[in-house]
Amino acid sequence: MERIKFINSKNQIFTASYDENARFIINSLGGLRAADIQIVQSSGYLQHGATYGRSLYGVRPIPIQFYYSYSSTAEFYKTMDGLQRVFNPMLGEGVLIYENEPSQPHDKGYGDGTAGHCL
């Protein structure tokens, strides 16, 4: 099951997943492809080829849309207050963790309890 977790600088945690029983349910999750990379190289006088200098990584926006249900207006405002506390831009950067676990265990053998090996 795909799941995201955001941890801000005060260690406040927001978690959302595709699980219908979760409190916050992911509607769409984008930006999971590789970031744009520009490789900087240089070449000396009469040098064959080029010498690696460094790699410059581009910005990779990750748009996340989620929804949640609430039973009362008070619960709605309490949840919105919690979200605003976690995603407060004045707290600086946070950590975004993406997890993708299989929804069901996979048999890594031949189905009879023996392990399969590749040579």
Secondary structure as GFF3:
##gff-version 3
##sequence-region A 1 119
A	DSSP	beta_strand	2	7	.	.	.	ID=ss1
A	DSSP	beta_strand	13	17	.	.	.	ID=ss2
A	DSSP	beta_strand	25	29	.	.	.	ID=ss3
A	DSSP	beta_strand	37	42	.	.	.	ID=ss4
A	DSSP	beta_strand	51	57	.	.	.	ID=ss5
A	DSSP	beta_strand	64	67	.	.	.	ID=ss6
A	DSSP	alpha_helix	73	86	.	.	.	ID=ss7
A	DSSP	three_ten_helix	89	91	.	.	.	ID=ss8
A	DSSP	beta_strand	95	100	.	.	.	ID=ss9
###
